[in-house]
Amino acid sequence: MENTQLIETAQQPFSWPSSQPPHPMNFTLASRMCTIFILKDPSIKTTVTHFNNGFSPNDVIQVTTQQNKYIVKIPRQPPPPNAAATCKAEAMRTAWAARCGFGPKVLCIDPESGGFAMEHLRGQTLTAAAMMQPQRLLPQIVQLLLRIHTAPPAKWMWRYDPMNSVSTMLEGVKHRLAMAPTEVRLIEDIVSRTKEMVKDHPWVLCHNDFHCHDIFLQPAAAGTREHLMAIDFEECDLGDPMWDLAYLIVNLELEHHPYRLADLYGATLYERLRVGAYIPLALAYCATWAALRGGPWFQHRKELMERLKKVVL
């Protein structure tokens, strides 16, 4: 069957899609992981609910017992190739983040599915609006990012290159005809220019997907202040810390005022130049990602491409 053009007109503003409910098999597996692996008692009764987390290769399920709550991530059914290995790799990165003090604790890993159970964090993930209002959160968020960038990396971590990620996704976009040729050429040019501008960057530990939905705000307890944690460490590897900062700036729609966060970070002149170089790439990354998903993501891709053109044209 030949490829067909996927580009079509969308009239409504973009709203984040909800994920489909998990397969009943995953609800059962999530419950068994918590009662057998963690609590050591399969007779314990549980209640299971899922999070509407948009597009993700994993189901995110909350398992509740009479005394405890857990969060379980399991590859969706039917699982794609290498889903178990990918999920286990995220579990390893999450466990590493917990040992460093800025991620949730991993309580067990299912060796067959690759699914893993974590402690339930009290609080909620942020929105872009919440990060800006009250603005006291921004310095804390940047400090969380600095903690990640100064943490000791694990020996098994890889090097993450966002230019390669965009190029790989763009091949899929071209195959599906999911972007206009002019947009494809624009993104290819951005990838090429960014490689030249950041080629001598240092390699440190990075989150590589640092945006508001991956930042968790825990409310203040008695005698303490509110606390920020990071979640979703699937892409956590060695990289350029300025990519994390630029990606966050784009998430907050601050691409026309990028140095506000750079100043909070304490960025040097060379780091500020790299932030500026990465901002078009971050917009291109998000637009290409949305184009690959199609369907309800079309309007998101359209809005991101409009923002990208305002930055570079």
N, C-alpha and C positions, 0 to 999 in steps of 0.2 A: 504494500500500500504506500503510495507516495505521500510525502510530507504535505501538510496543508498550512496555510497562513493562519497563525494564531492571533494576530494583532486585530483588535476590534475596539469599538468605542465604548467607554464606560462613562456614565453620567454622574454616579454618586461618589461622594468623598470616600476615601478608603477607610475601612474599619477592620481591625485585626480579626481574621477568621478563627473560628473555634475548631478544635480537633474533633474527630469522630470518637464516640465512646470506645473504650478498649474491647477487644474480643473477650467473651466470658472466661476463656482459658487463662488470660492474663490476670483477671481479677482473682481467680482461684490460686494461681501461682504466687501472686503478691501476698495473699493471705497465708499460704503455706510457708513462704519464706520467713515471715515474721513469727508465726507460731512455732515452727519446727526449728529453724536455724537460730533464731534470737531467743525466744521464750522457752524453747525445749518442751513445749506442751501442745500437741496438735489438737487437743480438745478445747482450747480457748476459743471463744466466740469472737468474731471480728465483724466490723462494718467496713466496706470498701467504697470509696468514691474516687472519681478521676478529675484531673485538672484540665480545663480547656486551654491548651497551651499552643494553639496555632499549629504550624507545621513543625513536626519533630519526628525523627525516626523512632523515638521511644514513647511509650505510654508512661504517664506520670500518675501514680495511684497513691492515694492516702489510705493507710490501713489503721483502723482505730479499734483498740480493745477497751476494756473497762478502765484500765489504768494508764495506757500509753497510746501514742500516735507515732506512726512511721511514714516515711515517704519512700516509695519503691519506683524505680525506673526499669522498664522491661521493653525490649524491642517489640514493635508492633507486629501484629499477625496479618498476613503471613510475613515472616521476617525476611528482609532482603539479604543478599549475599554478604557474608562477613559481619552480620549484625551482632552476633554474640561476641566476637573479638572486639568490635568497636565499642560495645557497651562495657565490656570488661576494662578496656583501656580508659574509658571515662571514669570508671570506679577507682582505678589506680590513681588517676589524677586528682579525683575528689578526696581520696584518702590522704594523698600528699598535702593537699590544701588544708585539710583538717589538722594535720600535724604542724603545719606552719601557722595555724591559728586564725585563718580567714575563710574556712569552708566547713560544711557540715560533716559530721563523723559518719563514716561508712561502717555499718554494723554487720553486714554479711553480703556475700556475692554468690549467686547461683551459678555453678560451673557449667551447666548445660546451656542455659539461655543467655548467660552473660548479665542478666538482670542483677540489680543490687539494691539493698535497703539502706536508708540513711536515717539519722535522727530527724525528728520533726522540729523545725525552727519556729519559734513563736514570733509572729510579726507578719510582714507582707513584703512582696517585691514592690519596687518603685515604679512610678510612671515618670515621663519626661517633665510633666507639670509639677509633680511632687518634688523632683530634684531641684527645681528652680524656686519653688515656694514651699517652705521658707528657704532662703538662700544659704542658711547656715549649713545645709546638707552638702553643698558643693565642696567646701574645703574637706569635709570628712570623706567624701567619695574619692577625691583626688588623693587623700592620704591612704585610703584603702588600695588604690592603684599603685601607689609608691611601695606599700608593703609587699604587694605581689612582685613588683619589679626588683626588689632587693632581697627576695627570698632565695635560698639556695636551691638550684634546680636539681631534679633527680637525674641520675646518670643515663637513664633510659629515654629521656625526653628527646624529641626530634627538633629540627629547625623548621619553623613555620614561615612561609613566604606568601604574603597576601597577593603579590603580583601573580604568582603561579596559580593561586586559588581562583582569581578572577579569570585568568586565561583558560583554565580548565572548564569553568562554568560557561565561559563564552563559546567554547566549542559545542557544548550542548545546546546553547541558545541558537547558534547558527544552524545546527542540524534540525532543530524544531521550527526554524523561521519565527522565533519568538520575539525578535527585535527587528526594526527597520535597518537596512544596510548602513545608512548614515550613522545610526546609533552604535552599531557594531564597530565601525571604523573609528568613531570618537573614543570608544572605550579601549580599543587596541592602541590608539595613540597615547592615551593616558597611562596605560600599563608601561609602554616603552619609555615615556618621559620619566615616570616615577622610578623605574629601575636605575636610570642614570643619576637621579637626584639623591637617592638614598643608599647607593651601593656600598658605602663605607660604614654603615651603621653598626653599632655593637650588638651582640647577641646576649640578651638577658631573659629571665623568665617573664613571660607575658600570658595574659588571659586569652587574648586574640579574638574575643567575642564580647567585649566589655560594654554592655549597654544597660539601660534602666531595668529591664526585666530580669537581668542576671545579678542585680544588687538587692540584697535583702535587708530590710530595716527591722531590727529587733527593738521593741519599746523598752524604755528605761524601767529597771526594777528599783526596788527601794535602795537608795544610797548609790545608784549608778546612773550613768547617762545612756541615752539610746546608742545602739551598737549596730554597725554595718558589717555584713558578711557578703561574700561572693558565692554564686552557685553556677552550675552548668559549666564544668571544666573540660568539656569534650575537646576543645581546640587548644587547651593550655599546653604550651611548649615554648621553646626558645624563640625569640623574635625581637623586633625593634619596639622598644617601649613607646615610641612616638606613634606607632600604628594604633596601639591601644588608646592613646589620648585622642588621636584624630577620629577614630571610630566613635568614641564617646561624644566628641564635639558634634559630629554629624547626627548622632542619635538625639542630641538636644537641639538640633537645628540651629546651631551656633556657627555654621561654616563661614558666615560673614563677619563674625567676631571671635575668631579662633583663639586669640592670645589671652583671653580672660582665664581660661583653664590652664594654658601654658604657664601663665604667671603664677597661678596657685601651685602648679607642679614644681616651680622653680627651674623651668627649662632654660638651658643655655641658648646662645644665638644659633648654634648649629642644630640643636634640637628643635628650636622654633622653625627653622627652615624646613626640617623634615616633617614637622606637623603640617605646614603649609603644602608640602608636596603630597602628603598622604590624604588630605581631605578630598580632592577629586577622586582618588582611588577608592576611598571608603564609600562615597556616593555610588561609584560605578559598581563596587562589590554588591551593595544592597540592591541596586537596580537589576543587576544580572541575576542575583539569587531569586528575586521576585519574578523575573521573566521566566526562569526555569519552572517555577511552580504553576504559572498560568492561572486560569480561572479567577478566583476572588482576589488574586494578587496582582491582576493586571493594572488596577488603578494605582496601587502602591508603586509599581514600576514606572508608570507614567509620571507620578508626582516626583519621584526621585530623579528621573531624567530631566525634568524641568528645572529642578534645583541644581543638578549637575551642569546643565548648560549655562545657568546664570553665573556659576563659579568660573567656568573655563572659557566661555565665549564672549 
